[in-house]
Amino acid sequence: MLFSSIVGSLLGLCSLLIPTVWAQPGPFDPTGFNFVGRIDSMTLNTTGGILAGGSITVDGITIVVPENLLVTLPSIAVAWSELFSASGQPLLPRFGQVSWDVNVFGNLINDEYIAGLIYIVQDSTQILQGYISAIDLDTGIFTVGMNANAPPNTGFKLILNDPLGVFGRPYTDNPLWTVDPVNPSIRSVTGFPLCIPRNSSDPLCSDVNRPKDTDGNFLTTFTFPDPATVQAGDPDPHLMVPLHVGDFVTFSATDVGNGLFAVYSLNANLGIFTAPGTKPVGNYSLVAFLPN
């Protein structure tokens, strides 16, 4: 009995000496947040014009999209309003049938999530590979499979998502998920821009720029001559290099339906170099680090 009384007295004394601890404010005001998840829904405000805001719901949590915010897509940045059709529907191919990924950075203000940066892509982890097994010059559609001799209608059915027709035939159905036409996203591992011929005699994507070996096979590694010495019929570093059946490629694309993937990034296992001290296609830059 005496022991319990002593313990009780000590506990009471401790309660007087130890101050009450209250909830503390966050270390930052406002507090930042970063969501990486799947898009449930998107809305667009009816006021604000092309720079109007709206909202995006990510895994059940709604985030306010303020006016003037630009959204980063795989190759371009657009206003929030440009992600919607005239009827207010999101311009995300197969939205509601396949998942779309989003990465949102923002601040918690007055108990609301307010977006500051938004990155949207259909599949943020997608990196696919294979050999080109067929190219249809009439449509620009090409297939990628396990080997260059893969049976027809197997593997991936691809098209370059190229609204401006920089790397091949124009494809305008889904311009938001485009290739990058300025910093070429269709390229060799050494950075040289590549193309798919628009027809069998395409002067901008000619086989002249894809030399062959003595057995008649397209080279996978070669160096362009100095452009100052280029004559008619010579490979020209001012023009792109065509892709061909047998090339091994790594790519990322958007599933646009009917088994078709619209490619916005492609990297071919080709070692294409320019002559020392010269420039490649247009204003593109090429840097190669070689051992001494």
C-alpha positions as CSV (number, residue, x, y, z in Angstrom):
1,M,0.0,0.0,0.0
2,L,2.8,2.3,1.0
3,F,4.7,1.5,-2.3
4,S,1.7,2.3,-4.4
5,S,1.2,5.6,-2.7
6,I,4.9,6.5,-3.3
7,V,4.6,5.6,-7.0
8,G,1.4,7.6,-7.3
9,S,3.1,10.6,-5.7
10,L,6.1,10.4,-8.0
11,L,3.9,10.1,-11.1
12,G,1.9,13.1,-10.0
13,L,5.1,15.1,-9.5
14,C,6.4,14.1,-12.9
15,S,3.1,15.3,-14.5
16,L,3.8,18.8,-13.0
17,L,7.4,18.9,-14.1
18,I,6.8,17.7,-17.7
19,P,5.0,20.3,-19.8
20,T,2.0,19.4,-21.9
21,V,3.0,18.7,-25.5
22,W,0.7,20.1,-28.2
23,A,0.6,19.5,-31.9
24,Q,3.3,21.4,-33.7
25,P,3.0,23.3,-36.9
26,G,4.7,21.9,-40.0
27,P,8.4,22.8,-40.5
28,F,7.5,24.6,-43.8
29,D,4.7,27.0,-44.6
30,P,3.4,26.0,-47.0
31,T,4.2,22.3,-46.8
32,G,5.2,20.8,-50.1
33,F,4.0,17.5,-51.5
34,N,4.8,15.0,-54.3
35,F,2.3,12.6,-55.6
36,V,3.2,9.8,-58.0
37,G,0.2,7.8,-59.0
38,R,-2.6,7.0,-61.5
39,I,-5.0,9.6,-62.9
40,D,-8.7,9.0,-61.9
41,S,-10.2,12.1,-63.5
42,M,-9.4,15.5,-64.9
43,T,-11.5,18.7,-65.1
44,L,-11.1,22.0,-66.9
45,N,-12.5,25.3,-65.5
46,T,-14.8,27.2,-67.9
47,T,-13.1,30.5,-67.3
48,G,-9.5,31.6,-67.8
49,G,-9.1,31.0,-71.5
50,I,-6.2,28.9,-72.8
51,L,-4.4,29.3,-69.5
52,A,-7.4,28.1,-67.5
53,G,-6.9,25.7,-64.5
54,G,-9.0,22.9,-63.2
55,S,-8.4,19.8,-61.2
56,I,-6.8,16.4,-61.3
57,T,-7.7,13.4,-59.1
58,V,-4.8,11.0,-58.3
59,D,-5.6,7.8,-56.6
60,G,-8.7,9.3,-55.0
61,I,-7.2,12.6,-54.0
62,T,-8.2,15.8,-55.8
63,I,-5.5,18.4,-56.6
64,V,-6.2,21.9,-57.7
65,V,-4.6,22.9,-61.0
66,P,-4.1,26.7,-60.9
67,E,-4.3,29.0,-63.9
68,N,-1.1,29.5,-66.0
69,L,0.3,26.1,-65.1
70,L,2.1,24.3,-67.9
71,V,2.1,20.5,-68.0
72,T,5.1,18.5,-69.1
73,L,4.5,15.6,-71.5
74,P,7.1,13.2,-72.8
75,S,8.4,15.7,-75.5
76,I,6.6,19.0,-75.0
77,A,5.0,21.2,-72.4
78,V,1.4,22.4,-72.9
79,A,-1.2,24.5,-71.1
80,W,-3.7,22.6,-68.9
81,S,-6.5,23.5,-71.3
82,E,-4.7,21.9,-74.3
83,L,-5.2,18.5,-72.6
84,F,-8.9,18.7,-73.3
85,S,-11.2,18.4,-76.4
86,A,-13.7,21.1,-77.3
87,S,-16.3,19.0,-75.4
88,G,-14.1,19.0,-72.2
89,Q,-12.9,15.4,-72.5
90,P,-9.2,14.6,-71.6
91,L,-7.1,14.0,-74.7
92,L,-5.4,11.0,-73.2
93,P,-5.7,8.0,-75.7
94,R,-7.7,5.2,-74.2
95,F,-8.3,7.1,-71.0
96,G,-10.5,4.9,-68.8
97,Q,-9.3,1.8,-70.6
98,V,-5.6,1.9,-69.7
99,S,-4.0,3.7,-66.8
100,W,-2.2,7.0,-67.1
101,D,0.6,8.0,-64.8
102,V,1.2,11.4,-63.2
103,N,3.8,13.0,-61.1
104,V,2.6,16.1,-59.2
105,F,4.7,18.5,-57.2
106,G,2.9,21.2,-55.2
107,N,2.0,22.8,-51.9
108,L,-0.6,22.3,-49.2
109,I,-2.4,25.6,-48.8
110,N,-5.5,26.1,-46.7
111,D,-6.1,22.4,-46.6
112,E,-6.0,22.1,-50.3
113,Y,-3.5,20.3,-52.6
114,I,-2.3,23.0,-55.1
115,A,-0.3,21.7,-58.1
116,G,2.9,23.5,-59.1
117,L,4.5,21.0,-61.5
118,I,2.7,18.2,-63.4
119,Y,4.2,15.4,-65.5
120,I,1.9,13.1,-67.4
121,V,2.6,10.0,-69.4
122,Q,0.7,6.8,-70.2
123,D,3.3,4.5,-68.7
124,S,6.2,6.1,-66.9
125,T,8.2,2.9,-66.6
126,Q,7.8,1.7,-70.2
127,I,11.0,0.7,-72.0
128,L,10.5,-1.8,-74.8
129,Q,13.0,-3.5,-77.1
130,G,13.2,-5.7,-80.2
131,Y,14.3,-6.1,-83.8
132,I,12.5,-4.3,-86.6
133,S,10.9,-7.1,-88.6
134,A,8.8,-5.1,-91.2
135,I,8.3,-1.5,-92.4
136,D,5.3,-0.4,-94.5
137,L,6.4,2.6,-96.5
138,D,2.8,3.4,-97.5
139,T,1.7,3.9,-93.9
140,G,4.8,4.4,-91.9
141,I,3.8,1.5,-89.6
142,F,6.6,-0.8,-88.6
143,T,6.7,-3.9,-86.4
144,V,9.2,-4.9,-83.8
145,G,9.6,-8.4,-82.5
146,M,12.0,-11.1,-81.2
147,N,14.1,-11.1,-84.5
148,A,14.2,-9.6,-87.9
149,N,12.4,-12.7,-89.4
150,A,9.5,-12.6,-86.9
151,P,6.2,-13.8,-88.5
152,P,3.8,-11.1,-89.8
153,N,1.3,-9.7,-87.2
154,T,3.6,-10.6,-84.3
155,G,5.4,-8.3,-81.9
156,F,4.6,-4.6,-81.5
157,K,2.9,-2.6,-84.2
158,L,4.4,0.9,-84.1
159,I,4.2,4.3,-85.8
160,L,6.3,7.3,-85.2
161,N,4.1,9.9,-83.5
162,D,5.4,12.7,-85.8
163,P,2.7,15.3,-86.5
164,L,5.2,17.5,-88.5
165,G,6.6,14.6,-90.5
166,V,10.2,15.3,-89.5
167,F,11.3,11.7,-89.1
168,G,8.9,10.1,-91.6
169,R,5.3,10.2,-92.7
170,P,3.2,12.6,-90.7
171,Y,1.0,11.1,-88.0
172,T,-1.5,13.6,-86.6
173,D,-4.0,11.7,-84.6
174,N,-2.4,12.3,-81.2
175,P,-0.2,15.4,-81.4
176,L,0.2,15.9,-77.7
177,W,2.3,12.7,-77.4
178,T,4.6,13.6,-80.2
179,V,8.2,12.9,-80.8
180,D,10.7,15.7,-80.1
181,P,11.4,17.3,-83.5
182,V,14.1,19.7,-82.3
183,N,16.2,17.6,-79.9
184,P,15.7,14.4,-81.9
185,S,14.0,11.7,-79.9
186,I,14.4,9.2,-82.9
187,R,18.1,8.6,-82.9
188,S,21.0,6.2,-82.8
189,V,22.8,5.4,-79.6
190,T,25.4,7.9,-80.7
191,G,22.7,10.6,-81.0
192,F,22.4,10.8,-84.8
193,P,18.8,11.5,-86.0
194,L,17.1,8.5,-87.8
195,C,14.1,8.3,-90.0
196,I,11.6,5.9,-91.7
197,P,11.4,6.5,-95.5
198,R,8.2,8.1,-96.7
199,N,8.5,6.1,-99.9
200,S,11.1,4.0,-101.7
201,S,12.8,7.1,-103.1
202,D,12.5,9.5,-100.2
203,P,15.3,12.1,-100.8
204,L,15.2,13.1,-97.1
205,C,15.6,9.5,-95.9
206,S,17.7,7.8,-98.6
207,D,19.5,4.5,-98.5
208,V,22.5,6.5,-99.7
209,N,22.9,7.4,-96.0
210,R,22.9,3.8,-95.0
211,P,26.0,2.2,-96.5
212,K,26.3,-1.6,-97.0
213,D,29.1,-4.0,-96.4
214,T,30.6,-6.3,-99.0
215,D,27.8,-8.8,-98.4
216,G,25.1,-6.3,-99.1
217,N,24.0,-5.9,-95.5
218,F,23.3,-2.4,-94.1
219,L,26.1,-1.3,-91.8
220,T,25.4,-0.7,-88.1
221,T,28.5,1.3,-87.5
222,F,30.0,3.9,-89.8
223,T,31.5,7.4,-90.0
224,F,30.3,10.0,-92.4
225,P,32.8,11.7,-94.7
226,D,33.6,15.4,-94.2
227,P,30.6,17.3,-95.7
228,A,33.0,19.6,-97.6
229,T,34.1,16.5,-99.6
230,V,30.6,15.0,-100.2
231,Q,29.7,14.4,-103.8
232,A,26.5,13.2,-105.4
233,G,25.8,9.7,-104.3
234,D,27.9,9.9,-101.1
235,P,26.5,9.6,-97.6
236,D,25.6,13.1,-96.5
237,P,25.7,14.0,-92.7
238,H,23.3,16.9,-93.3
239,L,20.5,14.3,-93.8
240,M,19.1,11.6,-91.5
241,V,19.9,7.9,-91.6
242,P,17.1,5.4,-92.4
243,L,16.0,2.6,-90.2
244,H,15.8,-0.8,-91.7
245,V,14.6,-4.3,-91.0
246,G,17.1,-6.0,-88.6
247,D,17.8,-2.9,-86.6
248,F,17.6,-3.4,-82.8
249,V,15.6,-0.6,-81.1
250,T,14.7,0.5,-77.7
251,F,11.5,2.6,-77.6
252,S,8.7,4.2,-75.5
253,A,5.2,4.7,-77.0
254,T,1.6,5.5,-76.3
255,D,-1.1,2.8,-76.7
256,V,-3.5,4.5,-79.0
257,G,-5.8,1.5,-79.6
258,N,-6.4,-1.1,-82.2
259,G,-3.0,-2.7,-81.3
260,L,-1.1,0.4,-82.4
261,F,1.6,2.1,-80.4
262,A,2.6,5.7,-81.3
263,V,6.3,6.1,-80.6
264,Y,7.6,9.3,-79.0
265,S,11.1,8.0,-78.2
266,L,13.3,5.5,-80.1
267,N,17.0,4.6,-79.7
268,A,18.5,2.3,-82.3
269,N,21.6,0.2,-81.6
270,L,23.6,2.0,-84.4
271,G,27.0,3.6,-84.1
272,I,26.8,6.5,-86.5
273,F,29.5,9.2,-86.3
274,T,30.4,12.4,-88.1
275,A,33.9,13.2,-89.3
276,P,36.1,15.0,-86.7
277,G,35.4,18.7,-86.4
278,T,32.1,18.6,-88.5
279,K,28.5,19.0,-87.6
280,P,25.7,16.4,-88.0
281,V,22.1,17.0,-89.3
282,G,21.0,20.6,-89.1
283,N,21.9,22.2,-85.8
284,Y,21.9,18.9,-83.8
285,S,24.9,18.3,-81.6
286,L,26.7,15.0,-81.3
287,V,29.2,14.2,-78.6
288,A,31.1,10.9,-78.4
289,F,33.4,9.9,-75.6
290,L,36.1,7.6,-76.9
291,P,38.9,5.9,-75.0
292,N,42.4,7.3,-75.4
